[in-house]
Amino acid sequence: MNYNIFDQGSPAAVFAAVAAGAAMKYMAGLMFPRNRFVYVGRVGQIWVYPFKSFKGHSVQEAECTALGMKWKEFVDRHWTVSTANGVYLTQRQEPTMALITPTIIGDQIQLSAPGMTPITFPVDPPVTESNKSKVTIKTDTIDSVDCGDEVADWLCRYFNRTGLRLHYSSPSLEKRDASKAKKPWDHPAKPGDMCAFSDYCGYMVLSSASLLDLNKRLENTVPITNFRANIIVDDCEAYAEDSWSTLQIGEVQLRALDACTRCVLVTVDQEKGVKDKKEEPLSTLKKYRLKEPYGPKPCFGINCTTDKPGKIKVGDPIFAKLI
C-alpha cells in the first residue's frame, strides 16, 4: 500500500506531526524560556514615593532595599498621614495630597504645598515612648513615630480637617509582612516579604509601552505618574510585564507577586490634585484589562518584592524569567 504524507493517519503523517510538534516545542523553548533569564527591556525611569500619596521623586539611580526603593534618606512609602482615628489617608479621599512636595534639606524634611508656608521636621527622629504611635494600613495596625504637633497642624490647615497626624516608619520599628495581606485571590507573597506603609508590597513595575497603549484609547492622555510605579520599563511590548515572574537588574533581583489592580486613585491629576469627572483612565482600563482572578478592578503593572537588594540606575538592562 502506498501512503501519502498528507494522508491523515498514515505513518508518514503521524511522524511528520510528531516531528513538527517537537520542533515547535523546541522553538518555543528558545523564544519563551521559563527557566532562564532573557532580556526584556531597560530601566526607563525610577520613582521614589517616600510619603504615601504625596508627590514623588524621579531619580537617575536608587537602592532597591528589602522594604522598597531608597534614594538619599527617603525610602518608599515610609511616611503616611492618618485621620483622627489612626487610619491612613490617601488621594482616594484627599486628591490634593498629590500637590505636597517633600524635599530633603540636610537632616530635615521640608514639605511644601500650594498656599502654605513650607514646614520642616527631622528626617529620622528618635523613637521614644512619648512619640510612638499606632497607625492602621489596610488590615494592619503597627507602631510608628508621630512626627509632632507642628506638622500635624500644618496638614490640618492644608486639608481643612481636624485630627490629622503624620507617621514615620523608623528603621527600628515593626514592618508589615505582605504574606499576611488579605486579598480576594490567592497571592504568592512569602513570610519576610516586608514593606512599611505601601498598600501591599515594596515595588510596583510598569512598562511605558503599556501606558502608550492605554493612551491610544483615551480622549485625554495621562502621564505615567498617575500610576505611581517605582520602575518604568522601556524597550518592551505593551503588557509584557504580565508575563515576568522574576526580574534581574544588575545585582538586584525582584520577584513578581501579582497584578497591580487599579482603583479611583489613578483618576487623580497629579499636577492639579483633582479627580477626573469621567473617572478616566480607570473607566477605559475596566473595558479591556479585567483579568481572572482579580475581579472588577483592572490590572495595570505588577507588584514585586525584593529577593536580592542592590543599586539600579536608569538605562540598566532588565532580564526576566517568564511565567
Backbone torsions as a table, in degrees:
resi	resn	phi	psi	omega
1	MET	NA	137.8	178.7
2	ASN	-96.5	129.2	178.1
3	TYR	-104.4	137.7	171.9
4	ASN	-96.7	137.0	-177.5
5	ILE	-57.8	-23.6	-178.3
6	PHE	-92.7	-2.2	176.9
7	ASP	-72.1	121.6	-179.8
8	GLN	-61.9	127.9	178.2
9	GLY	92.1	-9.1	178.2
10	SER	-70.3	152.7	178.4
11	PRO	-54.3	-40.0	-179.1
12	ALA	-65.2	-39.6	-179.6
13	ALA	-67.2	-41.4	178.4
14	VAL	-61.9	-45.0	179.3
15	PHE	-61.6	-43.6	-179.2
16	ALA	-63.2	-40.1	179.6
17	ALA	-65.2	-43.4	178.9
18	VAL	-63.0	-43.9	-179.7
19	ALA	-63.7	-41.1	179.7
20	ALA	-65.3	-40.5	178.5
21	GLY	-63.5	-41.5	178.5
22	ALA	-64.2	-39.9	179.7
23	ALA	-64.8	-40.8	179.6
24	MET	-64.6	-41.0	178.3
25	LYS	-64.3	-38.4	179.0
26	TYR	-64.6	-45.4	-179.6
27	MET	-66.5	-38.7	177.6
28	ALA	-63.2	-36.4	177.2
29	GLY	-64.8	-34.9	177.8
30	LEU	-73.5	-40.4	-175.5
31	MET	-80.4	-35.3	-175.4
32	PHE	-131.5	64.4	-178.5
33	PRO	-67.3	139.5	-177.4
34	ARG	-99.9	-20.3	-171.5
35	ASN	-112.5	8.8	176.4
36	ARG	-141.0	160.7	-177.9
37	PHE	-80.7	139.2	174.8
38	VAL	-127.4	153.0	178.0
39	TYR	-65.9	129.7	-180.0
40	VAL	-125.6	-10.2	-179.8
41	GLY	160.6	-166.9	179.3
42	ARG	-132.8	155.9	175.9
43	VAL	-70.6	113.8	-179.6
44	GLY	-91.7	-38.6	178.8
45	GLN	-147.2	151.9	173.1
46	ILE	-125.9	127.3	-179.9
47	TRP	-122.5	137.5	175.1
48	VAL	-120.3	128.3	178.8
49	TYR	-118.4	81.1	-174.5
50	PRO	-64.1	-35.4	179.9
51	PHE	-104.7	125.8	-179.4
52	LYS	-58.5	119.2	177.1
53	SER	76.2	-0.7	171.9
54	PHE	-85.0	175.9	178.5
55	LYS	-63.6	143.6	180.0
56	GLY	-98.2	178.0	178.3
57	HIS	-119.7	126.7	172.1
58	SER	-88.8	121.7	-173.8
59	VAL	-126.7	161.1	-178.8
60	GLN	-86.6	-26.6	177.1
61	GLU	-151.9	155.0	-178.2
62	ALA	-159.5	170.5	179.1
63	GLU	-106.4	127.8	174.9
64	CYS	-87.6	105.8	179.8
65	THR	-98.8	175.3	178.7
66	ALA	-66.3	-18.8	-175.4
67	LEU	-107.6	-4.5	-178.5
68	GLY	138.3	176.9	-177.5
69	MET	-67.6	133.2	179.7
70	LYS	-120.3	133.1	175.3
71	TRP	-138.8	121.5	-172.7
72	LYS	54.7	-125.9	180.0
73	GLU	-95.2	1.7	-179.6
74	PHE	-90.2	127.5	172.0
75	VAL	-117.2	138.1	-172.7
76	ASP	-54.4	131.0	176.4
77	ARG	49.8	50.5	176.5
78	HIS	-107.1	-1.1	173.3
79	TRP	-127.6	143.3	178.1
80	THR	-150.4	149.5	174.3
81	VAL	-92.2	142.2	174.6
82	SER	-122.1	155.5	174.7
83	THR	-79.7	-179.0	-176.9
84	ALA	-61.9	-24.7	179.4
85	ASN	-94.3	11.4	173.7
86	GLY	83.4	13.0	-179.5
87	VAL	-99.4	139.0	-176.4
88	TYR	-59.5	147.9	-179.2
89	LEU	-114.4	139.9	179.6
90	THR	-136.0	179.8	176.2
91	GLN	-63.9	-15.8	175.8
92	ARG	-59.1	-39.1	179.4
93	GLN	-96.3	-35.9	-175.8
94	GLU	-130.8	85.4	-175.8
95	PRO	-61.8	-22.7	179.5
96	THR	-73.0	-1.6	170.4
97	MET	-58.6	-27.9	-178.8
98	ALA	-62.5	-18.4	-174.9
99	LEU	-94.2	-2.6	179.3
100	ILE	-86.9	124.5	-177.0
101	THR	-107.4	118.6	174.7
102	PRO	-91.9	137.2	-179.8
103	THR	-135.7	142.9	175.3
104	ILE	-92.6	127.3	175.2
105	ILE	-127.9	98.9	-176.0
106	GLY	65.0	-124.4	178.0
107	ASP	-99.5	20.1	-179.5
108	GLN	-120.0	153.3	169.6
109	ILE	-105.3	135.4	173.6
110	GLN	-112.1	130.1	172.2
111	LEU	-105.9	132.3	175.4
112	SER	-129.4	148.6	-178.3
113	ALA	-156.2	155.6	179.9
114	PRO	-56.1	130.4	177.1
115	GLY	78.5	5.5	-176.6
116	MET	-120.7	142.6	169.6
117	THR	-74.1	130.0	-178.5
118	PRO	-56.1	149.8	179.0
119	ILE	-127.7	145.2	179.8
120	THR	-122.0	153.9	178.1
121	PHE	-159.7	162.2	-174.7
122	PRO	-62.3	141.2	180.0
123	VAL	-74.0	-30.8	-177.2
124	ASP	-140.0	72.8	-178.5
125	PRO	-67.8	149.2	177.3
126	PRO	-67.1	150.3	177.5
127	VAL	-86.0	124.7	177.2
128	THR	-129.7	166.5	177.8
129	GLU	-65.1	-28.2	-177.1
130	SER	-79.7	-25.5	-178.1
131	ASN	-107.1	0.1	177.6
132	LYS	-73.8	132.9	-173.9
133	SER	-145.6	148.2	178.1
134	LYS	-86.4	144.8	172.9
135	VAL	-140.4	142.9	-178.7
136	THR	-106.5	122.8	174.8
137	ILE	-118.2	119.2	-174.5
138	LYS	54.6	-118.7	-179.5
139	THR	-101.6	5.5	-177.9
140	ASP	-103.2	135.3	171.4
141	THR	-118.0	118.1	-173.3
142	ILE	-132.2	165.4	177.0
143	ASP	-73.5	149.1	175.5
144	SER	-151.2	174.3	172.6
145	VAL	-99.0	125.5	173.2
146	ASP	-76.8	126.9	-173.0
147	CYS	-82.1	4.4	170.0
148	GLY	108.9	166.8	-174.8
149	ASP	-71.7	-34.7	-174.8
150	GLU	-64.7	-48.3	-179.7
151	VAL	-71.4	-30.3	176.6
152	ALA	-63.9	-43.8	178.2
153	ASP	-64.0	-39.3	178.0
154	TRP	-59.2	-45.3	179.7
155	LEU	-66.2	-40.7	179.1
156	CYS	-61.9	-40.3	178.9
157	ARG	-68.9	-39.6	-179.2
158	TYR	-64.3	-45.0	-176.6
159	PHE	-91.5	-5.5	-176.8
160	ASN	55.2	48.4	178.3
161	ARG	-133.2	161.4	177.3
162	THR	-109.7	154.6	170.7
163	GLY	81.8	6.3	-179.7
164	LEU	-72.8	145.5	175.7
165	ARG	-135.3	153.9	175.9
166	LEU	-109.2	129.4	-176.3
167	HIS	-115.3	146.7	179.0
168	TYR	-127.4	131.8	177.6
169	SER	-89.4	90.0	-179.9
170	SER	-63.1	148.1	-179.2
171	PRO	-53.6	-29.8	-176.2
172	SER	-83.1	-8.4	-175.2
173	LEU	-94.9	160.8	-177.3
174	GLU	-61.0	150.6	176.7
175	LYS	-117.9	174.2	-177.5
176	ARG	-97.9	139.1	-177.8
177	ASP	-100.3	117.0	-176.6
178	ALA	-61.8	-26.0	-179.0
179	SER	-65.0	-18.4	-179.4
180	LYS	-93.9	0.4	-179.2
181	ALA	-62.0	139.7	179.1
182	LYS	-100.4	113.9	178.9
183	LYS	-128.3	157.6	178.7
184	PRO	-68.6	-10.8	179.0
185	TRP	-124.1	159.8	175.6
186	ASP	-69.5	133.7	177.6
187	HIS	-124.9	151.0	-170.9
188	PRO	-92.0	14.6	178.2
189	ALA	-59.6	141.4	-177.7
190	LYS	-106.5	154.8	173.3
191	PRO	-54.3	129.6	-176.8
192	GLY	101.6	-5.9	172.2
193	ASP	-81.4	94.6	-166.1
194	MET	-104.0	158.1	171.7
195	CYS	-156.0	173.4	178.7
196	ALA	-99.4	-88.7	-175.1
197	PHE	-110.5	11.3	173.7
198	SER	-62.5	156.7	178.2
199	ASP	-58.7	-39.5	-171.7
200	TYR	-140.1	-47.9	-172.3
201	CYS	-149.4	-178.9	-170.4
202	GLY	-78.4	-21.1	-171.3
203	TYR	-142.1	148.4	170.5
204	MET	-129.2	132.8	-177.3
205	VAL	-120.7	134.8	-178.0
206	LEU	-145.7	144.5	179.7
207	SER	-96.4	147.2	176.7
208	SER	-66.6	-28.1	178.5
209	ALA	-67.6	-34.3	176.9
210	SER	-64.3	-42.2	177.5
211	LEU	-63.7	-42.2	179.8
212	LEU	-59.9	-43.0	179.1
213	ASP	-64.4	-41.8	177.5
214	LEU	-61.7	-45.7	-176.6
215	ASN	-63.7	-27.1	176.2
216	LYS	-65.6	-21.1	-178.0
217	ARG	-96.1	-6.5	-174.5
218	LEU	-101.6	146.6	173.2
219	GLU	-70.0	-41.2	177.0
220	ASN	-120.9	119.7	-176.3
221	THR	-69.4	157.8	178.6
222	VAL	-123.4	151.9	177.6
223	PRO	-84.0	167.3	-178.6
224	ILE	-63.5	-24.0	-177.0
225	THR	-67.7	-18.9	175.6
226	ASN	-58.9	-22.5	-172.5
227	PHE	-106.3	-5.4	169.2
228	ARG	50.2	41.8	176.8
229	ALA	-83.0	156.6	-179.9
230	ASN	-87.9	-41.4	-178.3
231	ILE	-121.3	119.7	176.7
232	ILE	-101.7	124.7	-174.1
233	VAL	-100.9	128.0	173.4
234	ASP	-103.0	168.2	173.4
235	ASP	66.0	41.3	173.0
236	CYS	-145.2	168.8	178.4
237	GLU	-80.0	160.0	178.3
238	ALA	-59.0	133.4	176.9
239	TYR	65.9	15.6	174.9
240	ALA	-59.4	-30.9	-177.6
241	GLU	-61.8	-22.5	178.4
242	ASP	-58.8	-26.1	-173.2
243	SER	-101.2	6.6	-178.4
244	TRP	-92.3	130.0	178.4
245	SER	-103.1	-36.3	177.8
246	THR	-138.6	134.7	-179.6
247	LEU	-113.5	137.5	176.2
248	GLN	-120.0	119.9	177.0
249	ILE	-127.1	98.5	-173.3
250	GLY	61.9	-124.4	179.4
251	GLU	-86.2	-8.1	-175.8
252	VAL	-84.3	137.4	174.1
253	GLN	-128.2	123.5	177.6
254	LEU	-111.9	142.0	178.0
255	ARG	-110.8	123.8	178.3
256	ALA	-70.7	138.1	-179.5
257	LEU	-103.2	-59.2	178.3
258	ASP	-162.0	-178.6	178.4
259	ALA	-72.4	150.3	175.1
260	CYS	-88.4	110.8	179.7
261	THR	-85.3	138.6	-170.0
262	ARG	-104.9	148.3	-177.0
263	CYS	-129.4	-167.6	-174.8
264	VAL	-63.0	-18.8	-178.9
265	LEU	-58.1	-32.1	-177.9
266	VAL	-71.5	-8.4	178.3
267	THR	-86.9	-4.6	-177.7
268	VAL	-80.4	123.9	172.5
269	ASP	-69.1	114.2	-172.9
270	GLN	-73.8	-11.0	177.0
271	GLU	-99.2	-21.7	-178.5
272	LYS	-110.1	-20.9	-179.8
273	GLY	71.3	34.3	178.1
274	VAL	-131.4	150.2	176.9
275	LYS	-83.3	145.3	177.2
276	ASP	-69.2	132.5	-175.8
277	LYS	-66.0	-26.1	179.3
278	LYS	-95.6	7.4	-178.9
279	GLU	57.2	37.4	173.4
280	GLU	-92.8	147.5	7.4
281	PRO	-88.4	6.9	-176.0
282	LEU	-61.0	-41.9	-178.2
283	SER	-60.2	-42.8	179.4
284	THR	-69.1	-40.9	178.2
285	LEU	-58.9	-36.2	-179.9
286	LYS	-65.5	-21.3	-178.1
287	LYS	-77.8	-22.5	-174.8
288	TYR	-143.1	0.1	-177.8
289	ARG	-121.3	25.1	171.7
290	LEU	-82.9	130.9	-175.9
291	LYS	-138.7	149.1	172.3
292	GLU	-76.9	141.5	5.6
293	PRO	-101.1	30.3	-165.0
294	TYR	-88.0	1.3	172.5
295	GLY	71.9	-143.7	-171.0
296	PRO	-83.1	-1.4	179.5
297	LYS	-97.3	130.2	-177.8
298	PRO	-73.7	152.7	-178.5
299	CYS	-98.6	134.8	179.7
300	PHE	-156.6	98.3	-174.7
301	GLY	97.3	175.9	-178.9
302	ILE	-131.5	147.1	174.6
303	ASN	-88.7	138.3	-177.2
304	CYS	-137.1	161.5	173.1
305	THR	-132.6	167.8	-175.2
306	THR	-96.0	129.0	169.3
307	ASP	-100.9	-33.8	177.3
308	LYS	-135.4	115.4	-178.9
309	PRO	-76.3	169.4	178.4
310	GLY	157.7	-172.7	-176.9
311	LYS	-102.8	145.9	174.4
312	ILE	-131.2	161.8	177.0
313	LYS	-144.4	159.0	177.7
314	VAL	-59.9	133.8	-178.2
315	GLY	100.5	-14.9	179.9
316	ASP	-61.1	138.1	174.0
317	PRO	-70.8	148.6	179.0
318	ILE	-117.9	129.9	175.8
319	PHE	-115.9	151.2	-177.2
320	ALA	-147.1	153.0	164.6
321	LYS	-92.4	140.8	-175.4
322	LEU	-97.1	148.9	179.1
323	ILE	-67.1	NA	NA
